[in-house]
Amino acid sequence: MTIAHNLTVAPISAAEHVAFVRSRRSVSFLQTPAWAHVKTEWRSESLGWYDGPRLAGAGLVLHRPVPRLDRYTLAYLPEGPVIDWSGELSAWLDPLATYLRAQGAFAIRLGPPVRTTTWSAVQVKEGIADPGVERLTDLPSEQIDPVGGRVTDQLRNAGWLPQNPDVGFGTGHPQFTFELPLAGRSEDDLLRRMNQLWRRNIKKAAKEGVEVTAGDDLKAFHDLYVHTAERDHFTPRPLRYFETMFEVMRAEDPERIRLYLAHHQGDLVAATILVRVGVQAWYSYGASSTGKREVRGSNACQWAMIRDSLAAGCEVYNLRGITPTLDADDPHLGLIQFKVGTGGAAVRYVGEWDLPLRPLVYRAFDLYMKRREHLRRRDR
């Protein structure tokens, strides 16, 4: 794609934004206009990049106000914007900075949807088994994306600051994910690539009579989700959050989001939420009962979502975030062990980056966030 060097940034309507999303093979659901209505605590706007009269890029911006300085905002583009990341980034990001500074932003935070490194399931399993390997980044990569390296270099040289915590999870979206390639594969192919435990659990669920259906009973999902939160010690979102999520996403595209419910002899044993945009599907939320874990309802839900994603023509099934740890003593290891059983790959992205537009305000915000994170960890 040839892009002029005089790109301009201006607000676009939700309809224009949706049309642009539909023109792409896939866009993160966090960069759809519907997501703005899910994140109701933030002010939002859709922006477009114009190459002359042509709309060449788009982004959803979420504006987060600064405590006690409401006239300034952090302008956040989660897993975006949707632009051509393969070329000269200043042509895209300079007009974005000019526009957002004029709107009162003290900083921009974005998360380029660009990979840097990929590790196969075999490599990850070998790393877990090797006591000398503590992190994914200690392993040789199966694939290095040169675009990711160029994006990282350009952002750093332009004064952007990386916001990726060493532990892999922070206040933003994770830099490391686990993804299952679907393109060109059949259900039998996918089963063969899974490890023995996953195949056995899928068969066990079927033998035990677990039934997975797509439904609309968000209250049942939420009750199980709250139970899961209490067991696993995280703070659950309210039911209204999920009701809004389904309402606005389905209004934008009836196939965008789906709820899966796994029952065993009338009991709800697992529930999951799948989101799909174009050729990519995401496992977004999951819940499971403490009782009847032996019937493997969670594996049954995952397999149903994978099969439906494959049937819908998706090329990637994204199991979302992991931490880069491979240390046997790290409590996060179980997460990657569960996901690696699918036979997919661990993927590192460029991660999230900040560009301070008003340095004094940015430093105050940074101190506030670090203090809040310290208090959150202390109170765990």
N, C-alpha and C positions, 0 to 999 in steps of 0.2 A: 504494500500500500504506500503510495507516494503522498506525503503530507507537506503542505506548505508550512513555512516557518512563521506565519502570522495567524496562527490559530487564536480564536477568541472564545471566551467562556461566558455563558449567559444562562439564566434560569430557563428550564423547559417544563412543559406541563407533564402531569403524570401520564397522560395518554401518549405523548411523544416518547416518554421514557419507556413505557411498556412496549411500544412499537419497536424501539431500538433493541430492547432485551430480546424480543422475539426474532429479530434479524440476526442474532448471534447464535452460534452453536450451543454455547452454554455460558451462563453468568451466575456468579454466586447469588444465592437467594438473599444474602445480606445487602445486595446491590439492586434489589427490586423496589419499586415504589411502595409495594405492600408492606415491606419491612419497616418503613417509616411509621406506619400506623400501629405496628406492634410495639415499637419503642416510643410510647406516648410521652415518656418523661423528658424526651429531647425534642427540640425544634428541628425540623428537617426541611430540606429542599432538594429538588432534582436539578442537576446542572448538565449542560451540554457543551461539547467542544465543537466549534464550527470551523470548517475549512471552506471559507467563502460561504455559500448558502447551504452547504452539505453538513449534516450532523455526523461527525466523525467519531465521537466518543460521548460517554455519559457517566454520571456518578451520582450516587445517593450520599448526601452530606447530612450527618447528624450533628447538631450543634449542642454541646454540653456547656452550660454556664459555669463560670468560676464562682465558688462560694464567696459571698459578700462583694463580688464584683460582677453583677449580672449583665453588665453591658458588654463584657468580653466572653467569648466562647472558644472552646476547643472544637475545631471543625474535623469531624471524624468520618472517614470513608472506609468502613470495614470491608476487607477483601476486595478493595477497589482502588481507584475507579476503573471503568471498562474503557481502556484506551489501548493503543498499540505500544506495548512495552519493549518491543524489539529494537527500536531506533533511538533517536536522540530525545531524551526525556525532558530536557529544558523547554522544548517547544510545547509540551503538554503541561508541565507542572508550573512554569513561570506565570502563565496567564491565570492558572488556578490560584496561585498565591496572591496575585494582584487583586483578583476579585474577592477572595475571602478576607483579606486584610481590610478591604474597604467595607466589608460587612461586619467588622468588629471581631474577627477571629484573632486570638493571641497566638495560636499555633494550629498547624494542620497535622493530623495523624492519618496515615493511610497504610493499607496492607496489600501490596501488589500481589495479584493472583498468579505468581510466577514461581516455579520450582527452581531449586538449586541442586538438590541431591536426592537420589533414590537408593534404597537398600531393599533387596529381595527378602521374602520371608525366610528363605534358607539362610541368608547372611545373618538376619536378626536372631534366628534360633541358635546359630553357631555362636553368636556373640553372647547370648544369654548363658550358654553352656561354658563359656570361657571365663574363668575367674579373673583373668587379666584385662578383660574388657568391661568398662563401667558405663560407657555411653555409646549411643549410635555413632557419634562423630569419631569414635576410636576405630571404627570399621572402615575398610576401603569401600568406596561407593560403587554400586552397580552401574549407575548412570549419573553424569554431571551435566546439567543444563547450562550451556554457555550464556544464554540470555539472562539467567538468574545471576551469574557472576557480573555481567555488564550492568545490570540494574543496580546491584549492590554497590558497585564502584561509582556509578553515576550519582546515586543518592548521597553517598558519603562525601564525594567531592563537592556536591552542591550544598553541603551544610546540614543535611538531614541526619537525625540522631536515632540509632537503633533502639528499639523498646522491647527487646526479646529477653525475658528472664532465663537464667541458666537452668532453672528447674523445668522449663517448657511451658508451664501454665502461669499466667499473670492476670492482669486486669483486662487485657484485650483478648483477641482470638489467638489460638495456639499456632506456633510456627511449624510444629511437627504434626502430621496427620498419618492415618493409615488408610490406604485406598486399595480397592479390589478392581482390577481391570476386567471389563466385561466384553469389550469389542472383539468380535470374531470367535467368541466362546459359546459353548452350549452348556446346559445344566450339568451334563455328565462331565464336561471339562472342568467346571467349577468345583464339583464334588471331588474329583480326582486330585485337584490342587490343594484341597483342605487337608488338615492333618487328621490323623486317625481319631483323635478325641472329638473333633467337630463332626466328622461323619457318623461316629457312633452316637453322639448326642442327638443329631438330627433323626437318625433311625429310631433311637429310644423314644423320642417325643411322638413319632408316628405310631410306634408299637403300643405306647401307653394311651393312645387315643386323644392326644392333644389336638384341638381344632383351632386353627388360626383364621380369623375373619377380619375383613376391613369393615370398620363400623364408625359410629358417630357418638358413642357413649363417653364423652370427655369426662363426665363426673366419675365414672368407674376408673378410667385411666388415672385421674387426678388422685383419687383415694389411694390407689396402689402406688403412685408416685410419691405421695406424702409418706406412706409406709416405708418406701425405699429410702427416702431422705432421712427419716429417723434412724433407720438401721445403719446407713452408710455415712451419717453425720455431715450432711450438707443442707443448706437452706433451700426449701422448695419454693417455686414460683406459685402465685395464687391461681386458682382455677380460671379467673377472668382473663389472665394472660393468655392461656391456651385457647379460650373461647375467641378472643380477639384474633389470635394468630390464625385459626382456622377460618374465621369469617372473612378477614381481609385477603388472605392468600387465595382462597377459593373464589373470591370475587374477581381477582386478577386473572386466575386460571383455574378452572374446576379440577384439573389434575395436579395442581401444585403441591398439595399436602394430603396425607392419608394416615389414618389411625389404624393400627393393627392390634387385635385383642386375641390372646391365646387362652383358651378355656380347657380345663380338665375336669370332666364330670360335673360341669356347672360352675366350677370355681375359676375365677380369673387368676391365672398364675403368672402372666407376663403381658406387657403392653409396650408398644413402640410407636414412634412417629417418624414417617418418611417424608422428605421434601424433595421435589424434583423440578429442575429447570433445564430445559433442553436435553442434552445428552449426559447430564450428571445427576445422580441421586445421592442424598445425604441421610444417614441415620442420625436423626436430630435429638430425640429424647427416648429414654427407656426406663421401664419400671418392672420390678419382679417381686413375687411374694417370697417370704422367708420359708413358709411351708411349701411342701410339694416341689422342692427344687430338683428332686430326682427325676421328675418328668420332663425336664429340660425345655420349659416353655420359652426361655429367652433365645435358645438356639432355633427353636421352631419359628419364632417371629423373625429372626434375622434371615433365615432361609426363605421365608415367604417374601420378605422385602427384596432380597437379592433376585429371586425368580421373577417378581413383578417388574423390577428395574430392567432386567434382561429383556423381558417380553415387550417393554415399552421402548426398546431401542437405545437404552442408556449405554454409554461406553465406560463409565466409571461409577462404582458404588463407594461412596466416601464414608468411612466409619468415624470421621472427625478426629478430634485431638488425641494425641498421646504425648507423654514426656519422653525426652531422649535417653532416659535412664535404662541401663541393662544390669544394674547392680542388684544382686539377689536380696540385699538388705533394704532396698528402697520400697516403700509401700506402693509406689506407682507401678511397679513391675507387673503386677497382676493385670493391669489394663492392657499393656502391650502384648502380654502372653495370650490373653483372650482374643485380641484382634489378629495376631499373627497366625492363629489357627485357621483363618479364612484362606490363607495362601496368597494374600495380596502383597503390598509393599509399603514400607515406611517412607514417607516423603517429607523432605524439608523444604519449606518455602522461604522466600526472601524475608518474611516477617514484617512486623509493623515498625514504622519510622515516623518520627516527629520532625517538623520544620518550625522552629520558633519564629513567629512574626513580630511579637512584642516580648523581647527577652526577659524584662523584669517581671512581667506578669507570668510568663512561662516558668521562671524559677520559683515563684511563689506557689504556683499550681503543682510543680514537681515536688516541692517540700510537703505540701498538703497531702498529696497522694502517697508519698513514702511514709508519712506519719500514720495515715489511715491504714496502710498495709501492715505497718508494725503493730498497731493496736489490734487489727484483725487476727494476726498470727498469735499475739499474746493471749487473746481471749478464746482461742480454740480449746 
